[in-house]
Amino acid sequence: MNINYKKELERALVSGVKLHTIRQKPIAVGTMMNHIVYPYRKERRCVLSNFCTSTQMITIDPSLKMVKIDGKRLSDFDTERVAKNDGFDSIEDFWSFFNEPYQGMIIHWTDTKY
């Protein structure tokens, strides 16, 4: 399965800073994932291939600055951890991106869980 990213996340994917991705659609554990940057350009390339190791449900409410994972509300510290592990430079960037209520899945390819 191909997972597409903006070019700005290439460094975080390649360096291992980005430990998971947040997506609308679930992926089955064990699914092979190809992480693609520049998905619709001739510069398109796969920068990382791995397997989905686990998934967690995530709910984000920017009006309350609240994140829940598997129904458990996260502390501010753990919310910042989620943001950093998803490749955001700061918690402010995370809230800027998730500026509307959101519900989806965290797709893991490492042993990290919340």
Sequence and secondary structure as in RCSB ss.txt:
>XXXX:A:sequence
MNINYKKELERALVSGVKLHTIRQKPIAVGTMMNHIVYPYRKERRCVLSNFCTSTQMITIDPSLKMVKIDGKRLS
DFDTERVAKNDGFDSIEDFWSFFNEPYQGMIIHWTDTKY
>XXXX:A:secstr
 EEEE GGGHHHHHHT   EEEESS   TT EEEEEESTTSTT EEEEEEE  EEEEEEEETTTTEEEETTEE  
HHHHHHHHHHTT SSHHHHHHH  S EEEEEEESSS   
